[in-house]
Amino acid sequence: MNGTRAVSRTLCGIAGFLGLALSGCADTSGPAPGAVAQANSIHPSGASPHPAALSVTQMEGAPTPLQNQFMALFNADVIQQDVALTDSNSARYLARGYISAFPVDGGAKLTYVWDIYDRTNHRAQRLNDEIALKGSAANPWSLVDGAALQALAARSAGDLAAYLSNTPEALAAAATGAAIATQAALPPQIQPPAAPQAPPDQALSYTDAH
């Protein structure tokens, strides 16, 4: 697929970065090998990404054994970073992934791309990054080992968690939690002592003196 350069949209004023755009939201083909060469510029907001539940609906590009190994590592990493993985019906965001390996001078590059869609099937963000592989081989996939997959999975999980921590769902939940914590930390209000009540009037009785 021939790619074009586009500026990825971000939420909450987060700085965008250039990536290779897919031809449409419903497209299941991945970006052309060698097209991804930039790291992400999204930083964690400090909020938990957990409220922005995610479903991975697609992962392709790598040979099946490597792809399965990557996804096992990725799933463990995102859970450690408090990302909630769920099914597509319950998720607030859907992720479609692609892994690519391509030769370069002195070795190869192993890259990932995550396209993140909201519930309206609008692409909200593209995440991409790469790992350098040293060596020489006709097939760049032969240079990919477990350590490289683990590094790529950890990096992609961190980038994804950082993005989800900046979503409206995560920021709203963090603001609500902060408000509750602030209220709980306030000292209890001391009520002034109640004014003493006057004794009830009693009727006077008189006894005739004899």
C-alpha positions in Angstrom: 0.0 0.0 0.0 1.4 3.4 -0.9 1.4 5.7 2.1 1.2 9.4 2.5 2.5 11.5 5.3 -0.1 13.0 7.7 -0.3 14.7 11.1 -1.9 12.5 13.7 -4.7 14.1 15.7 -4.4 14.1 19.4 -6.7 14.7 22.4 -6.4 17.5 25.0 -3.9 19.5 23.0 -1.2 16.8 23.0 1.5 17.4 20.5 1.0 15.4 17.3 3.6 13.5 15.4 4.0 12.5 11.7 3.0 9.0 10.7 2.0 7.0 7.6 -1.8 7.3 7.2 -4.0 4.3 6.2 -6.4 4.8 3.4 -9.4 4.5 5.6 -10.7 3.4 9.0 -12.0 0.1 7.7 -8.7 -0.7 6.0 -7.1 -3.9 7.4 -3.8 -3.6 5.5 -0.8 -2.3 7.3 1.6 0.5 6.5 4.4 -0.1 4.0 7.6 -1.6 5.6 10.1 1.1 6.4 7.6 3.9 6.6 7.6 4.3 10.3 10.6 6.1 11.7 9.5 8.4 14.4 9.0 8.0 18.2 5.9 9.2 20.0 5.8 12.5 21.8 2.9 11.7 24.1 3.7 11.8 27.8 1.7 10.3 30.6 -0.7 12.7 32.2 -0.4 11.1 35.7 -4.0 9.8 35.5 -4.7 6.1 35.3 -5.5 4.8 31.8 -7.9 2.3 33.3 -11.1 4.2 32.7 -10.3 4.2 28.9 -11.0 0.5 28.4 -9.3 -0.9 25.3 -10.0 -3.8 22.9 -7.3 -5.0 20.4 -9.3 -5.9 17.4 -6.4 -6.6 15.0 -2.7 -7.4 14.9 -0.9 -8.5 11.8 2.3 -8.1 9.8 4.6 -10.5 11.6 5.0 -14.3 11.1 2.4 -16.0 13.3 4.8 -17.4 16.0 6.4 -14.0 16.5 3.1 -12.2 16.4 1.7 -14.5 19.1 4.8 -14.0 21.2 4.5 -10.2 20.8 0.9 -10.1 21.8 1.5 -12.2 24.9 4.2 -9.8 26.0 2.2 -6.8 25.1 -0.9 -8.0 27.0 1.2 -8.5 30.2 2.8 -5.1 29.9 -0.3 -3.1 29.4 -2.0 -4.8 32.3 0.9 -3.9 34.5 0.5 -0.3 33.4 -3.2 -0.4 34.5 -4.7 -0.5 31.0 -8.1 -2.2 31.0 -8.3 -4.8 28.2 -11.8 -5.9 27.3 -14.0 -7.0 24.4 -15.0 -4.7 21.6 -18.5 -4.2 22.8 -17.4 -2.9 26.2 -14.3 -1.0 25.1 -14.2 2.8 24.8 -11.3 2.5 22.3 -10.4 0.0 19.7 -6.8 -0.8 18.6 -5.5 -2.1 15.3 -1.9 -3.1 15.3 0.8 -3.9 12.7 4.4 -5.1 13.1 7.0 -4.8 10.4 10.6 -5.7 10.0 12.7 -4.3 7.2 16.4 -4.2 6.3 18.6 -1.2 6.8 22.4 -0.6 6.7 24.0 -2.7 9.4 20.9 -4.7 10.3 17.2 -4.2 10.4 14.4 -2.2 12.0 11.5 -3.8 13.9 8.6 -1.4 14.1 5.1 -1.3 15.5 2.0 0.8 14.6 -1.1 1.1 16.7 -4.1 2.9 15.3 -6.5 3.8 18.0 -10.2 4.4 17.2 -13.0 5.7 19.3 -16.5 4.2 19.6 -17.6 6.1 16.4 -14.8 4.4 14.4 -12.9 7.6 14.1 -9.2 7.2 14.3 -8.2 9.2 17.4 -4.5 8.5 17.4 -1.6 6.7 15.7 1.2 5.4 17.8 4.4 4.1 16.3 8.0 3.4 17.3 10.9 1.1 16.3 13.7 -1.1 17.6 17.1 -1.3 15.8 18.4 -4.9 15.1 22.0 -5.6 14.4 23.2 -8.3 12.0 22.9 -9.3 8.4 20.3 -11.6 6.9 18.3 -11.8 3.7 15.1 -12.1 5.8 15.0 -9.3 8.5 12.6 -11.4 10.6 15.4 -13.9 11.2 17.1 -11.1 13.3 14.1 -10.7 15.6 14.6 -12.6 18.9 12.8 -12.7 22.1 14.7 -9.7 23.6 13.7 -7.5 20.6 10.1 -8.5 20.8 10.1 -7.9 24.6 11.6 -4.4 24.1 9.1 -3.5 21.3 6.1 -4.8 23.4 7.2 -2.8 26.4 7.7 0.3 24.4 4.4 0.0 22.6 2.6 -0.8 25.9 4.1 2.3 27.5 3.2 4.5 24.6 -0.4 3.2 24.6 -0.8 3.6 28.3 0.5 7.2 28.0 -2.0 8.0 25.3 -5.0 6.5 27.2 -4.0 8.4 30.3 -4.7 11.6 28.4 -8.1 10.6 27.2 -11.2 12.4 28.5 -12.3 9.3 30.3 -9.0 9.0 32.3 -8.8 12.7 33.0 -12.4 13.0 34.2 -12.0 10.0 36.5 -8.7 11.4 37.9 -10.4 14.8 38.6 -13.3 13.1 40.3 -10.9 11.1 42.5 -8.9 14.1 43.4 -12.0 16.0 44.4 -13.2 13.1 46.6 -9.7 12.9 48.2 -9.6 16.6 48.9 -13.0 16.5 50.5 -12.0 13.6 52.7 -8.8 15.4 53.8 -10.6 18.4 55.0 -10.9 18.7 58.8 -14.4 18.0 60.2 -16.4 21.2 60.9 -16.7 21.9 64.6 -20.3 22.8 65.5 -20.6 25.5 68.2 -22.1 24.3 71.5 -25.8 24.5 71.7 -27.1 27.3 73.9 -28.5 26.0 77.2 -32.2 25.7 77.2 -34.3 27.5 79.9 -36.2 25.1 82.2 -39.9 24.9 81.3 -42.1 27.2 83.2 -43.8 25.5 86.1 -47.2 26.5 87.5 -47.1 27.8 91.0 -49.4 26.1 93.5 -50.7 27.8 96.7 -51.8 26.2 99.9 -54.2 27.9 102.2 -52.5 28.5 105.6 -54.6 27.6 108.6 
